[in-house]
Amino acid sequence: MNNGSQRLQPGDVLVMVGTRKGAFLFWSDPARRTWRHSHHHGDWSVHALNYDERSGSIYAATNNNYLDERTVIQRSADGGAVWLEAARNPAFDNGRQAWQIWQVVPGHPQRPGEMWAGTREAGLFRSRDSGETWASVAGLNDHPTHATWEEGGGGLLLHTILLDPENPNRLYACISMGGAFRSEDGGASWQPINRGVADGLPHVKPGTEKCVHKMALHPARPAVLFQQHHTGVYRSDDRGDTWSDISAGLPSRFGFPLVLHPHDPNTVYVVPHVSDRLRVVPEGRMAVWRSRNGGNNWEGLSVGLPDNAWLTCLRESLAVDSCDPAGVYVGTSTGQVFHSRNEGANWEVLADYLPGVVSVNAARLVG
């Protein structure tokens, strides 16, 4: 792996790794055998990075490691050489504090200037000018259920924002611990979509359906949703109106990250952990688990991954690229990033000895 003396090129695979001490960009040609890298924002904790195919810009959700109130969205239009801070960052209209930025997501392709961001305290924000200024989405931030939201292990945070590619007015947001929500009118109003989650499980306290850890949809079949929840992995075939438990076959029900294969809407990846109380991979054996049939069956993918490694993978630490075969990337809180060039069949170390990895994302650069 080389340093970043060579600039990113159209068609390159870009892997964006957010850590507790800055962002690391890794890039390669589609063969993904020789990687270059660069380091940015070393005095910031970077909870999310995203690439906007509409503009070619990279967005970073950066949070000061020493001053909680210093939280900034930054954008680079040249592959990370120069970063510009938003002129107006996410801030509530009602006096609540946006302590940290946990997510930044490009808007619908039909709305080129639109961007979305999620924060702690749980809040949803929208930009209509490519991230220069941000406004509170009151329909969710002041939702009637707000008084019932609770802090999870990472605080009360909005961590997932999904857009329906078929309908620019339909989007989803997930709050830990507030639950999953859907809007059909561009964010003006929101409906909770948690029915069927954790139903019938023994020893589950009422209300735990609010603790969704990650949710995903596939652009080829956006009516189908998958989520990794505090109590298991679930699937909805009706845009979240009802949920079915698809955890059978996994080594545990608990976990954080979940992603879908870029080309196959039936293929889903998760990283199970032992339990709420022991948030490490089961038996100290690092593995990414995959289902190729929508969650009916699961297989552990571990060739090349370490044994006797009590690793933790956070909610944003699993990603796929759009190559064929697809690349899969997973980061750990102890600073490792593993990657597979063949959809998880074999794994290699992309990077080691990084600061604790908070997020991993991947993209193909447009021309």
N, C-alpha and C positions, 0 to 999 in steps of 0.2 A: 504494500500500500504506500502510495506516494503522497507528498503534500500537495497543496492546491496551486502549484505553479501553472498548470494548464487550466484554462477556463472551461466552464461547462459548454457543451455543444448541443444543438437540436438533436433529439433522438436519444440522448443519454438517459440512463436510469439514475434518478436522484433519490437518495435515502436521507431523510431529514431526522436527526436524532436530537431530541431535547433532553437536557440533563440538569442536574442541580447546580452546575457551573457552566452554563452556556449551551450553545447549539453547535452540533457537529454536522456538516454536510459531507456526504460521501457520494461520489458519482463515478459511473463507468459506462462504457458502451454496452449494447444489449447482451453481449456475451457474459458480462458481469464476472470477469476473472481478474481484471486489474482495476483497482479502485484508487481514486485520489480523494483527498479530504481537506477540509478547512474548518477552523474553529471561530465562533462568533459569540459576542455577548457573554464573555467569560465571567463577568461579575453579576450576571442575572441567572435566575432559575427559569428555564424555558419549558413551560407545561405543554405547549402544542406548537407544531409547525405545519404549514399547509402550502400547497402549490396551486396557483390559480391558472388553469389552462387558458382562460379567456384572455389574460393579459401577460402571462409568463412571469408574474411576480411571485415571490416567496413571502409568506406572512409568518411572523413569530409572535407568540404570546409570551411576553417577558415580564418577570416579576423580580423586584429587588430582593436580594437575599437578606437584607438587614432592615429595610423599611417596608412593612407590609402595605403601606398606603401608596407606594410607588409601583404602579403596575401599568404597563405600556404595550400597545400593539405596534409592532415595527414591520416595515415592508422594504423589500429589496427588489428592484427591477432588473438587476444585472448579475444575478447568481450569487449574491452575498457580498459583492465588493463594497457597495454603499447601502446603508440602511437609513430609512427615514422614519421618525416617530410620528404617530398620529397626532394631529393638531388638537383633537378632542377625544379623549379615551373614554371607555365605558364608565358611566356614572349614573346612579339612580336619581330619579326626580323627587323622591320622597324622603331623602335623608339617610337611607341605608347605605352601607359602604360596600363598594366593589373591591374586596381585598386583593383578589388574585384573578387573573384571566386564565381560564382552563381550556378554552377552545376558540379557534378562529376558522371559519368555513366559508369558501366562496359561495356566492348566491347562484340562483338559477341561470342557466345559459342565456335565457331570454332577457335577463336583467343584468347587463354587463357591469354596472357599478355597484351591485348589491353584494354585501358581505354580512356575515353573522358571527357573533361572539357569545360565549358563555362564561360566567364568572362565579366566584365565591365572594360574598353571599350569593346564593343561587339567583342568577339574573340572565336574561336574554337581551341582547343588544343588536341593533342593525345599523349598517352604514349604507348610504346610497351613493357615496362618492369614493369608492375603492379603498375604504378604510381610513380616510382622512379625518372624518368626524363620525361619532357614534351616538345613537339615541336609544333610550330605554324602550323596550317593548312592553308597554303597560298591561296589555291583555294577559300576559303570562306572569309578569313580575308582581302584579297586584291581583292575582287570581284568587277567587273565593276560598280555595283550599290552602292558601299560603300559611295560615295560622297553624296548620297541621304538619307542615314540613319540619323535618328534624335534621340535625347534624349527623352525618356518618363519620367513618374513621378519618376521612380527609376534609371534614367540614361539610357545610351545606353548600353544594355546588351543582352547577349546570354544566354537564360534561359532554353531552351528545347532542348534535344538531344534524338532522337529516332532511334532505329536500327530495320531493317526488319529481323525477325528471319529466313525467307526463303532465304534471299540473303545477305551475309555478306558485299557486296559492296554497298548496298542501305541503306542510312541513311538520316535523316532529322534534320534540326536545325531551331530554331525560335529566332528571334531577335526583341526586342522592342526598338526603332521603325525602323525595317529594313525589316520585313516580314518573311515569311516561305520559306525555301529552301529545295531542294532535291538533293542528289548526287547518281549517279548510278555507280560510279567508285571508291568507297572507300574514297571519300573526295577530289579527284583531281580536279573535276569540279562540279559546282553547278548551279541549275536552280531555279529561283523564282517560287513559286506555290501559287499565291494569286488571281487568276482569279475567279470572282464571289463573293468575299468577299465584303460586304457593297454595292453591286450594287443596285441602285435604292432606297436607303434609303434617305428620306428627310433630309436636313440640314447636310449632311455628306460632309465634304470637300474632294476634290480629294486628293488621296495619303494616306488616313487614313487606307487603307487596309494593310498598313505596321505594324499596331500595334496589333500583335497577342499576347495574354496574356498566353495561354497554349495550348498544342496540345498533343494528345494521339493516339496510335494505339493498337489493341489487337493482341496478337501473333497467335490466331486462325484464324484471318481474317485481315492480315496486309495491304491489299489494301484499307481498309476503315479507314479514319482518321476523328477525331473529334477535333474541336478547340473552345476554349472560346476566343473570340476576343473582342477588345474594343467596337465593334458595335453589338455584338450578339454571338450566338452559331451557329456553322456551321459544316456541314458534307461533306466529299468527298468520293465517291465510286471508284475513279480512281487515288489513290495515290497523290492527291492534284492537279491534272490537272484542275479540276473544283470544285466549292463549292456550296452547297445549304444551305439556311438559315433555321435552325430548332429551332428558338427562340420562336415561337408561343406557348403560354401556360405558359411561365415563367413570373414571376412578373416584370422582367426588362430584358433588353438586356445586361446590363453591369455586369461584374464579372471578377474574376481572376482564381480560380482553376478549374480543370476538371480532373476526373479520370474515368477509365472504370472498370467494374466488372471483377474480375480475371478469372471467368469461362464462362461468358456470354458476347459475343462481342456486343450484342444489348443493354446492360445496361450501362448507363452513368450517372455520378453524377456531379453536379455543385453547386456553392453557389452564387446566384445572389446578387448584391449590387444595391443601389438605382440608382446611376448614376456616371459619371465621377466626378461631383462636390461634390457628397455626397456618399462617399465610405464606406457605412455601409449597413447592411442587411435591406430590406424593412420593414417599419413600426416598426422597433425595435423588430422584431420577428425572432429569429434565426431559420433557416431551411436549410437543404440540400435538393436539388431538384434532383429527379431521373426520368429517362426515361427508360422503359424496352423494347422499340421498336425502338431504334435507333434515338430518337428525335422526333417521331411523336406525342407523348403525354408526359406530365410531371406531377409529383405529388410532393408536398412538404412533407418532412419528418421532423417532429418537436416534436414527443412525447418524453418528457424528456428534451428537449432543452428550454432555458429560453425565456420568453417574456420580454418586456421592457428592452431589452439588445441591445444596438446599437453597434454591434460587426463588426469587419473587419477581413476578412480572405484573406491572401495574396496568391500569385499564387502557391506557393509550399506547401500550408497548408492543403491539402486534400489527403488522402491515403486509400488504401484497403490492407487487407492481403489475403492470399490464402486459408484460412480455408473454411469449408463448414458447416454451412453458413458463408459467408464472413464477416469479420469485416471491419467497415468503421471508419475513424479517421479524425477529423478536428480540427485545431488549430486557435487561434485568436491572433490579435496583442496586446490584453490586457492580455495574459498569460493563457488562458484556453485551455484545450484539451478535447474534447468530443469524446466518442467512442460508437459504436453500435456493438453488437455481432451478430445481425440478419439482416445485410444488410441495416440498416437504419430505421427499423421499430420502434425501441426503442433506446434511448440514455441515457448515463450516463457520469458523469464527470470522466475522467481518471486522470487529474491533474488541479490544479488551482494555481493562484498566482505565475506562472512562469514569468520570463522576457518575453517580447513580442515575440510571436512565429513567426519565419520566415519560417520554413519548417517542414513538417511532412512526414515521409516515414515509410513503414511497410514491414516486410519480415518474412518468416519461415526459421529457421536456419537449415542448412544441417548438416548431420552427419560427 
